Amino acid sequence: MAEGYCWREVIPFGAMVLVECLNVGSSILFKAASLKGLSNFVFIFYSYAIATLALLPFAIFFLRRTALPPLNSCLPYRIFLLGLLGFSAQLLAYKGIEYSSPTLASAISNLTPAFTFILAICFRMEKSPLRSSSSKLKIIGTTVSIVGALVVILYKGPAIISTSSASHILFHPLGSAQSKWVIGGILLAAEFFLVSIWYIVQVKVMEEYPVEIVVVFFYNLCGSVISAPVCFLAETNMSAWRLRPKIALVAVLYNGLTGPTFGTVIHTWGLRLKGPLYVAIFKPFSIAIAAAMSVVFLGDCLYLGSVVGAIIICIGFYAVIWGKAKEEMGGCGIGSFESSSTPKTPLLQSTNVQDV
């Protein structure tokens, strides 16, 4: 009995918290390495390459030992599109983190369900009537999330936890030195909009080819192929590509092994075992984790605007997934909702840029 409870409740809880910590840790390491001169182009290409090499033996095993569904003509193009979207999202993400902070990135990541809901309506994947209570909750949650993101980006506020002489400028114009914070927030919002499009495409791919490790391998392979010419043309300083055994090498190895590999596998396992809602509710935890780790390891200040905006975003986040939960429970029942498969519920999936 105790062993069954541990497997059903304790281990999934610990695994979800661990993944959030690992993903935030990747952002922290990148920020620290970028302060030491690591190029985001170098970081992205090496991360894709390491993830591809790490997944190669698993992909070969599944391709040889498992009866896989046949590939149709559209699937390779969709996986390539996943790679293009993922690479573009990572470019925006790491430049946004470089301009702002991992805390801001974690806060804005909670816009993903709101963006996905908007896209689902645009692509007519959202079938519930707009007058239903579940749709109203999702619309309200989407609006609240966007308002919270604007607060985080435009209102920095005084420092709540300060490790240095903090600026007490409440609103910072684009012409000031603080404009990097606003630019970083805009880049991060654009990144998570691309992540939401990535979800839509991912759903179509998994419906046709439901073999996660093989799809993730080819996705990372496409990301490596796409990023190679772009990154080498963008970063012409050859010395930047030589990673010495310092923080830059640690950041690249850590991200390549934990983000698109370990983190994706754990999220997939959690989705299968506990359902999408269980995985989604852990997403706002990353804000607190990022804030604490940024203060401790980077010496960043924690600003009032980040706290207020993050709270507003989290309220909108939970309103959106509550609306989706009501819709699923109304259509399938509580039991079936908890064990539902991800292709039918992309709105509730949880991701970080490291997973994309």
C-alpha positions as CSV (number, residue, x, y, z in Angstrom):
1,M,0.0,0.0,0.0
2,A,2.7,2.4,1.0
3,E,4.8,1.4,-2.0
4,G,1.9,2.0,-4.3
5,Y,1.2,5.5,-2.8
6,C,4.8,6.4,-3.1
7,W,4.8,5.5,-6.8
8,R,1.5,7.2,-7.6
9,E,2.0,10.4,-5.5
10,V,5.4,11.0,-3.9
11,I,7.7,10.1,-6.9
12,P,5.7,12.1,-9.5
13,F,5.6,15.1,-7.2
14,G,9.3,15.0,-6.6
15,A,10.0,14.5,-10.3
16,M,7.9,17.5,-11.4
17,V,9.6,19.7,-8.8
18,L,13.0,18.4,-9.9
19,V,12.4,19.2,-13.6
20,E,11.3,22.7,-12.7
21,C,14.5,23.2,-10.7
22,L,16.6,21.7,-13.5
23,N,15.0,24.0,-16.1
24,V,15.4,27.1,-14.0
25,G,19.0,26.0,-13.3
26,S,19.7,26.0,-17.0
27,S,18.5,29.6,-17.3
28,I,20.6,30.6,-14.3
29,L,23.7,28.9,-15.8
30,F,23.2,30.6,-19.1
31,K,22.8,34.0,-17.5
32,A,26.0,33.4,-15.5
33,A,27.9,32.2,-18.6
34,S,26.6,35.1,-20.7
35,L,27.9,37.5,-18.2
36,K,31.3,35.9,-18.7
37,G,31.0,36.3,-22.5
38,L,29.2,33.1,-23.7
39,S,27.4,33.8,-27.0
40,N,23.8,32.7,-27.1
41,F,24.4,31.4,-30.7
42,V,27.2,29.1,-29.4
43,F,25.0,28.0,-26.5
44,I,22.1,27.1,-28.7
45,F,24.0,25.1,-31.3
46,Y,26.0,23.1,-28.8
47,S,22.9,22.4,-26.8
48,Y,21.1,21.0,-29.8
49,A,24.1,18.9,-30.9
50,I,24.6,17.4,-27.4
51,A,20.9,16.6,-27.1
52,T,21.0,14.9,-30.5
53,L,24.0,12.8,-29.6
54,A,22.5,11.9,-26.2
55,L,19.3,10.7,-27.8
56,L,20.9,8.9,-30.8
57,P,21.3,5.4,-29.1
58,F,17.8,5.5,-27.8
59,A,16.4,6.4,-31.2
60,I,18.4,3.6,-32.9
61,F,17.1,1.2,-30.3
62,F,13.4,2.1,-30.9
63,L,13.8,2.2,-34.6
64,R,15.3,-1.3,-34.6
65,R,13.3,-3.0,-31.9
66,T,9.8,-1.4,-32.0
67,A,7.1,-1.8,-34.7
68,L,6.8,1.9,-35.6
69,P,4.0,3.5,-37.6
70,P,4.9,4.3,-41.3
71,L,6.1,7.8,-42.1
72,N,3.9,9.8,-44.4
73,S,5.0,12.5,-46.7
74,C,4.0,15.4,-44.5
75,L,5.6,14.2,-41.3
76,P,9.2,15.1,-42.0
77,Y,8.2,18.6,-43.0
78,R,6.2,19.0,-39.8
79,I,9.2,17.8,-37.7
80,F,11.4,20.2,-39.6
81,L,8.9,23.0,-38.8
82,L,9.2,22.0,-35.1
83,G,12.9,22.4,-35.4
84,L,12.6,25.8,-37.0
85,L,10.1,27.0,-34.4
86,G,12.1,25.7,-31.5
87,F,15.3,27.3,-32.8
88,S,13.6,30.6,-33.3
89,A,12.1,30.4,-29.8
90,Q,15.5,29.7,-28.3
91,L,17.1,32.7,-30.0
92,L,14.4,34.9,-28.6
93,A,14.5,33.2,-25.2
94,Y,18.2,33.4,-24.5
95,K,18.5,37.0,-25.8
96,G,15.6,37.9,-23.6
97,I,17.2,36.3,-20.5
98,E,20.5,38.0,-21.4
99,Y,18.6,41.4,-21.3
100,S,16.5,40.7,-18.3
101,S,16.6,37.8,-15.8
102,P,15.6,34.1,-15.4
103,T,12.9,35.3,-13.0
104,L,11.2,37.3,-15.7
105,A,11.5,34.3,-18.1
106,S,9.8,32.0,-15.6
107,A,7.0,34.5,-15.0
108,I,6.3,35.1,-18.6
109,S,6.4,31.3,-19.4
110,N,3.0,31.1,-17.8
111,L,1.5,32.9,-20.8
112,T,1.8,29.7,-22.8
113,P,-1.7,28.4,-22.0
114,A,-3.2,31.8,-22.8
115,F,-1.4,32.0,-26.1
116,T,-2.3,28.4,-26.9
117,F,-5.9,29.1,-26.2
118,I,-5.9,32.1,-28.6
119,L,-4.2,30.0,-31.3
120,A,-6.6,27.1,-30.7
121,I,-9.5,29.4,-31.4
122,C,-7.7,30.8,-34.6
123,F,-7.1,27.3,-35.9
124,R,-10.5,26.1,-34.8
125,M,-9.1,23.5,-32.4
126,E,-11.1,25.0,-29.6
127,K,-14.6,23.5,-30.0
128,S,-16.3,24.6,-26.8
129,P,-19.0,27.3,-27.2
130,L,-17.8,30.7,-26.2
131,R,-20.8,31.2,-23.9
132,S,-20.0,28.2,-21.8
133,S,-18.6,28.7,-18.3
134,S,-15.4,26.9,-19.2
135,S,-14.8,29.2,-22.2
136,K,-15.5,32.3,-20.2
137,L,-13.0,31.1,-17.6
138,K,-10.3,30.6,-20.3
139,I,-11.1,34.0,-21.9
140,I,-10.9,35.7,-18.5
141,G,-7.7,33.8,-17.6
142,T,-6.1,34.7,-21.0
143,T,-6.9,38.4,-20.5
144,V,-5.6,38.4,-16.9
145,S,-2.4,36.6,-17.9
146,I,-1.6,39.2,-20.6
147,V,-2.3,42.0,-18.2
148,G,0.1,40.4,-15.7
149,A,2.8,40.1,-18.4
150,L,2.4,43.8,-19.2
151,V,2.9,44.6,-15.5
152,V,6.0,42.4,-15.3
153,I,7.5,44.0,-18.4
154,L,6.6,47.7,-17.9
155,Y,6.6,48.0,-14.1
156,K,9.9,47.1,-12.5
157,G,9.3,48.9,-9.2
158,P,11.6,49.0,-6.1
159,A,13.8,46.2,-5.1
160,I,12.3,43.9,-2.5
161,I,15.5,41.9,-2.1
162,S,18.6,43.9,-3.0
163,T,22.1,42.6,-3.2
164,S,23.5,45.9,-4.5
165,S,22.4,49.5,-4.9
166,A,19.0,49.0,-6.5
167,S,17.3,51.5,-8.7
168,H,13.9,52.7,-7.5
169,I,12.7,53.8,-10.8
170,L,9.1,52.6,-11.1
171,F,8.5,53.1,-14.8
172,H,11.5,53.1,-17.2
173,P,11.2,54.6,-20.6
174,L,12.6,52.8,-23.7
175,G,15.3,55.4,-24.0
176,S,16.9,54.7,-20.6
177,A,19.4,52.2,-19.5
178,Q,16.6,50.1,-18.0
179,S,15.1,49.6,-21.5
180,K,16.9,46.3,-21.7
181,W,14.4,44.9,-19.2
182,V,11.4,45.9,-21.4
183,I,13.1,44.6,-24.5
184,G,13.9,41.3,-22.7
185,G,10.3,41.0,-21.6
186,I,9.0,41.5,-25.2
187,L,11.5,39.0,-26.6
188,L,10.4,36.4,-23.9
189,A,6.7,37.0,-24.7
190,A,7.4,36.5,-28.4
191,E,9.3,33.3,-27.5
192,F,6.4,31.8,-25.6
193,F,4.1,32.7,-28.5
194,L,6.3,30.6,-30.7
195,V,6.3,27.9,-28.1
196,S,2.5,27.8,-28.3
197,I,2.6,27.4,-32.1
198,W,5.2,24.7,-31.5
199,Y,2.5,22.9,-29.3
200,I,0.0,23.1,-32.1
201,V,2.4,21.5,-34.6
202,Q,3.6,19.0,-32.0
203,V,0.0,17.8,-31.4
204,K,-0.3,17.0,-35.2
205,V,3.0,15.2,-35.2
206,M,2.2,13.0,-32.2
207,E,-1.2,12.1,-33.6
208,E,0.5,10.7,-36.7
209,Y,3.7,9.3,-35.1
210,P,3.2,8.6,-31.3
211,V,6.8,7.6,-30.5
212,E,8.1,10.4,-28.3
213,I,11.8,9.5,-28.2
214,V,12.1,9.1,-32.0
215,V,10.2,12.4,-32.6
216,V,12.3,14.3,-30.0
217,F,15.5,12.9,-31.6
218,F,14.6,14.0,-35.1
219,Y,13.4,17.4,-33.7
220,N,16.8,18.0,-32.1
221,L,18.6,16.8,-35.3
222,C,16.6,19.3,-37.3
223,G,17.4,22.0,-34.7
224,S,21.1,21.2,-35.1
225,V,20.9,21.3,-38.9
226,I,19.0,24.6,-38.8
227,S,21.1,26.3,-36.1
228,A,24.5,25.4,-37.5
229,P,24.6,27.8,-40.5
230,V,22.7,30.6,-38.7
231,C,24.9,30.4,-35.6
232,F,28.2,30.1,-37.4
233,L,27.3,33.1,-39.6
234,A,26.1,35.1,-36.6
235,E,29.0,34.3,-34.4
236,T,32.1,34.9,-36.5
237,N,34.6,35.0,-33.6
238,M,36.1,31.5,-33.7
239,S,37.5,31.8,-30.2
240,A,34.0,32.0,-28.9
241,W,33.4,28.5,-30.1
242,R,36.2,27.0,-28.0
243,L,34.6,26.1,-24.7
244,R,37.1,26.0,-21.9
245,P,36.4,24.0,-18.7
246,K,34.6,26.9,-17.1
247,I,31.0,28.1,-16.5
248,A,30.3,28.2,-20.3
249,L,31.1,24.5,-20.8
250,V,29.1,23.6,-17.7
251,A,26.1,25.5,-18.9
252,V,26.2,23.9,-22.4
253,L,26.6,20.4,-21.1
254,Y,23.9,20.9,-18.5
255,N,21.3,22.3,-20.9
256,G,22.0,19.8,-23.6
257,L,21.5,16.8,-21.2
258,T,18.7,18.1,-19.0
259,G,16.4,20.3,-21.2
260,P,15.5,18.6,-24.5
261,T,16.4,15.1,-23.1
262,F,15.8,14.4,-19.4
263,G,13.2,17.1,-18.9
264,T,11.1,16.1,-21.9
265,V,11.2,12.4,-20.9
266,I,10.1,13.2,-17.3
267,H,7.3,15.5,-18.5
268,T,6.1,12.8,-20.9
269,W,6.1,10.2,-18.1
270,G,4.2,12.6,-15.8
271,L,1.6,13.3,-18.4
272,R,1.0,9.6,-19.0
273,L,0.9,8.7,-15.3
274,K,-1.0,11.6,-13.8
275,G,-2.5,13.6,-16.7
276,P,-1.8,17.0,-18.2
277,L,-3.5,19.0,-15.4
278,Y,-1.1,17.6,-12.8
279,V,2.0,18.6,-14.8
280,A,0.6,22.0,-15.6
281,I,0.0,23.1,-12.0
282,F,3.7,22.9,-11.2
283,K,4.6,25.5,-13.8
284,P,4.2,28.6,-11.5
285,F,6.6,27.0,-9.0
286,S,9.4,27.9,-11.4
287,I,8.9,31.6,-10.6
288,A,9.7,31.2,-6.9
289,I,12.6,28.8,-7.8
290,A,14.0,31.3,-10.3
291,A,13.7,34.2,-8.0
292,A,15.5,32.4,-5.1
293,M,18.2,31.0,-7.4
294,S,18.8,34.3,-9.1
295,V,19.3,36.1,-5.8
296,V,21.6,33.4,-4.4
297,F,23.7,32.5,-7.5
298,L,23.6,35.7,-9.7
299,G,23.2,38.3,-7.0
300,D,20.1,39.7,-8.8
301,C,17.6,42.0,-7.2
302,L,14.0,40.8,-6.8
303,Y,11.7,43.7,-7.9
304,L,8.2,44.4,-6.8
305,G,6.9,44.5,-10.4
306,S,8.1,40.9,-10.9
307,V,6.3,39.7,-7.8
308,V,3.0,41.6,-8.6
309,G,3.0,40.6,-12.2
310,A,3.9,37.0,-11.5
311,I,0.9,36.7,-9.1
312,I,-1.4,38.2,-11.7
313,I,-0.1,35.8,-14.4
314,C,-0.5,32.8,-12.1
315,I,-4.1,33.8,-11.4
316,G,-4.8,33.9,-15.1
317,F,-2.8,30.7,-15.6
318,Y,-4.9,28.8,-13.1
319,A,-8.1,30.3,-14.5
320,V,-7.3,29.0,-18.0
321,I,-6.4,25.4,-16.8
322,W,-9.5,25.5,-14.5
323,G,-11.7,26.3,-17.5
324,K,-10.0,23.5,-19.5
325,A,-10.5,21.1,-16.5
326,K,-14.2,21.9,-16.4
327,E,-14.5,21.3,-20.1
328,E,-12.8,17.9,-19.9
329,M,-14.7,16.8,-16.8
330,G,-18.0,17.9,-18.4
331,G,-17.2,15.9,-21.5
332,C,-15.4,12.8,-20.2
333,G,-15.8,12.6,-16.5
334,I,-13.2,13.3,-13.8
335,G,-11.5,9.9,-14.0
336,S,-10.9,10.0,-17.7
337,F,-9.7,13.6,-17.5
338,E,-6.9,12.7,-15.1
339,S,-5.5,10.1,-17.4
340,S,-6.2,11.8,-20.7
341,S,-3.5,11.8,-23.4
342,T,-1.6,14.9,-24.4
343,P,-2.5,15.1,-28.1
344,K,-6.1,16.1,-27.1
345,T,-5.1,18.6,-24.5
346,P,-2.2,20.7,-25.7
347,L,-3.5,23.7,-23.7
348,L,-2.5,22.2,-20.4
349,Q,1.0,21.0,-21.4
350,S,3.9,22.6,-19.5
351,T,7.1,23.6,-21.1
352,N,10.2,25.7,-20.8
353,V,12.4,26.9,-23.5
354,Q,14.8,24.1,-22.5
355,D,12.2,21.6,-23.5
356,V,11.7,23.1,-27.0
